[in-house]
Amino acid sequence: MATITIQVLKTDGTKETKQISKEGTLEALQAEVGGYIEVIHHVQGIPKGKILIANEEGQIKQLSDNPFCPGLVGNIVIMNSHDLK
């Protein structure tokens, strides 16, 4: 089974690198951010070819600010853009 590597930037100020199954990518990403995902491209400071995944309803749900990504809330996932296809 193929896996992909993600990095989770948590609201508690910690980072965690994980391997997730390529086949269950959507479900794994939803679990990490706590809901529906929003894909964010072209973020300053994030290397080319990487994307951020955030909770689409994070502000509505009043999730905590993410200390790594000003202006974003909840846990954030960084991953290679080609792994989401």
Backbone bond lengths (Angstrom), bond angles and torsions (degrees), N, CA, C in turn:
res aa  C-N    CA-C-N  psi(-1)  N-CA   C-N-CA  omega(-1)  CA-C   N-CA-C  phi
1 M - - - 1.448 - - 1.530 108.69 -
2 A 1.317 116.53 130.22 1.461 121.93 -178.84 1.525 110.32 -76.07
3 T 1.322 115.46 143.59 1.459 120.72 177.41 1.525 109.71 -125.49
4 I 1.322 114.60 159.76 1.461 120.95 174.01 1.525 107.97 -127.60
5 T 1.320 115.37 156.94 1.457 121.34 -179.45 1.517 109.36 -101.97
6 I 1.337 115.16 132.56 1.458 120.94 174.96 1.524 108.45 -126.58
7 Q 1.318 115.72 156.35 1.458 120.85 172.07 1.514 107.19 -118.91
8 V 1.333 116.00 128.81 1.459 121.88 -179.60 1.520 108.56 -104.65
9 L 1.337 115.43 122.98 1.459 122.08 176.37 1.519 106.65 -100.88
10 K 1.322 116.25 108.61 1.459 120.91 -171.26 1.526 112.44 -92.70
11 T 1.319 114.83 154.69 1.462 120.70 -179.00 1.523 112.25 -67.61
12 D 1.322 117.87 -16.04 1.470 119.93 178.08 1.533 112.01 -85.10
13 G 1.334 116.48 4.50 1.455 121.01 177.40 1.518 115.17 89.47
14 T 1.322 117.11 8.01 1.458 120.45 178.49 1.516 110.56 -103.57
15 K 1.332 115.14 159.79 1.467 122.61 175.83 1.520 107.81 -121.84
16 E 1.316 115.78 144.66 1.467 120.35 178.48 1.523 109.15 -139.92
17 T 1.320 116.42 130.17 1.456 121.75 175.18 1.520 107.92 -98.35
18 K 1.326 115.56 131.91 1.472 121.05 -176.29 1.518 110.67 -133.73
19 Q 1.305 114.94 156.08 1.461 123.37 169.96 1.523 107.01 -106.13
20 I 1.332 116.88 128.49 1.457 120.72 176.72 1.519 109.10 -124.84
21 S 1.318 115.55 155.66 1.459 121.60 179.86 1.522 110.06 -69.65
22 K 1.311 116.82 133.35 1.471 121.92 177.35 1.532 110.21 -60.26
23 E 1.324 116.27 -35.62 1.464 120.73 -177.85 1.531 113.06 -70.55
24 G 1.318 118.05 -27.69 1.459 121.25 -178.77 1.515 112.88 -111.39
25 T 1.327 116.36 31.40 1.459 121.02 -173.55 1.527 112.73 -58.81
26 L 1.318 118.60 -49.82 1.465 121.08 -176.98 1.524 110.88 -58.63
27 E 1.306 117.01 -48.76 1.456 120.88 -178.26 1.523 111.57 -63.55
28 A 1.320 116.87 -40.57 1.472 120.93 179.34 1.528 110.97 -65.22
29 L 1.337 116.70 -41.51 1.462 120.05 179.11 1.527 110.80 -66.62
30 Q 1.321 116.82 -40.90 1.462 120.07 177.37 1.524 110.98 -61.59
31 A 1.315 117.26 -38.35 1.464 121.13 178.15 1.527 110.77 -65.45
32 E 1.322 117.43 -39.53 1.470 121.05 -178.12 1.523 112.43 -68.10
33 V 1.339 118.00 -38.69 1.465 120.52 -177.63 1.531 112.49 -95.99
34 G 1.319 117.56 -8.28 1.462 121.21 175.83 1.509 115.29 80.67
35 G 1.322 117.66 31.40 1.466 119.90 177.75 1.509 111.98 159.31
36 Y 1.335 114.80 -159.21 1.461 120.24 178.94 1.519 110.03 -60.50
37 I 1.337 116.02 144.26 1.457 119.22 -176.76 1.526 111.98 -95.42
38 E 1.324 114.13 149.86 1.459 122.62 170.84 1.517 106.40 -124.42
39 V 1.323 116.85 127.50 1.458 122.21 179.43 1.522 108.30 -92.03
40 I 1.329 116.00 129.04 1.458 121.49 -178.81 1.524 108.13 -118.59
41 H 1.332 115.90 118.34 1.464 122.67 -179.64 1.517 109.81 -100.69
42 H 1.315 116.44 160.78 1.470 123.56 170.57 1.526 112.99 53.91
43 V 1.300 115.93 60.92 1.460 121.42 178.47 1.522 108.59 -99.97
44 Q 1.327 116.48 130.73 1.456 120.94 179.33 1.525 109.76 -59.18
45 G 1.324 115.75 131.71 1.455 121.27 179.83 1.519 114.35 91.10
46 I 1.323 117.17 -8.40 1.467 121.11 178.05 1.532 107.01 -101.86
47 P 1.344 116.88 129.12 1.472 119.66 -176.85 1.532 113.13 -58.61
48 K 1.325 115.50 150.93 1.465 121.79 176.60 1.529 108.55 -57.74
49 G 1.311 116.03 140.32 1.460 121.10 -179.47 1.521 113.31 90.62
50 K 1.328 117.10 -2.85 1.470 121.55 177.69 1.525 108.56 -108.79
51 I 1.316 116.11 153.12 1.465 122.78 175.43 1.523 108.91 -131.92
52 L 1.317 114.85 159.06 1.457 121.44 173.16 1.517 108.14 -104.91
53 I 1.312 115.52 144.53 1.458 121.85 173.78 1.522 106.38 -119.75
54 A 1.331 116.37 125.60 1.462 121.65 -179.96 1.523 109.40 -128.12
55 N 1.330 115.96 169.19 1.456 121.39 175.11 1.524 108.14 -76.33
56 E 1.320 116.52 120.67 1.460 122.10 -177.30 1.532 112.23 -58.99
57 E 1.314 117.36 -31.95 1.461 121.95 -177.57 1.529 112.11 -107.68
58 G 1.328 116.25 20.43 1.464 120.84 -175.07 1.513 114.54 -56.36
59 Q 1.320 117.82 -42.87 1.466 119.85 179.93 1.523 111.43 -72.36
60 I 1.320 117.37 -37.27 1.469 120.87 177.07 1.527 110.13 -62.47
61 K 1.340 115.64 -40.66 1.471 121.35 179.63 1.522 112.08 -79.98
62 Q 1.322 117.49 -2.19 1.459 124.22 -179.97 1.525 112.27 55.51
63 L 1.346 115.42 47.40 1.454 119.96 176.60 1.526 109.13 -68.86
64 S 1.314 115.99 159.00 1.467 121.85 -179.23 1.523 110.63 -65.78
65 D 1.341 115.48 150.26 1.464 120.82 175.30 1.520 109.67 -60.72
66 N 1.325 115.51 145.55 1.460 119.97 175.79 1.530 107.85 -93.89
67 P 1.344 118.03 119.55 1.467 120.61 -175.53 1.532 113.87 -66.86
68 F 1.320 118.04 -18.78 1.459 122.01 -178.93 1.529 112.47 -86.97
69 C 1.324 116.75 -23.37 1.461 121.81 -173.75 1.522 110.03 -131.91
70 P 1.327 117.68 86.26 1.469 120.25 -179.58 1.527 111.84 -53.53
71 G 1.309 115.30 134.11 1.457 120.80 180.00 1.517 113.68 93.06
72 L 1.330 117.05 -10.85 1.466 120.58 177.60 1.520 109.52 -110.83
73 V 1.316 114.94 153.54 1.467 120.24 -178.49 1.520 110.73 -123.09
74 G 1.313 115.43 158.26 1.465 121.60 178.49 1.510 111.82 77.04
75 N 1.328 114.86 178.03 1.462 120.64 176.06 1.524 109.10 -66.77
76 I 1.330 115.84 142.44 1.459 122.78 -178.59 1.523 108.41 -121.33
77 V 1.316 116.97 138.67 1.467 122.18 176.54 1.525 108.37 -108.20
78 I 1.330 115.96 134.78 1.468 121.93 170.28 1.515 106.94 -109.88
79 M 1.338 115.09 133.03 1.468 119.29 -179.89 1.524 109.71 -152.89
80 N 1.311 115.94 166.56 1.471 121.31 175.02 1.521 108.58 -69.54
81 S 1.336 116.52 134.40 1.459 119.91 -178.47 1.518 112.42 -61.25
82 H 1.326 117.73 -35.48 1.469 120.49 -178.10 1.527 112.59 -68.92
83 D 1.325 118.47 -17.33 1.463 120.92 179.17 1.525 113.02 -78.05
84 L 1.320 117.43 -13.12 1.474 119.66 -177.97 1.513 111.83 -87.45
85 K 1.305 118.72 -12.48 1.466 121.68 -176.45 1.497 112.61 -74.36
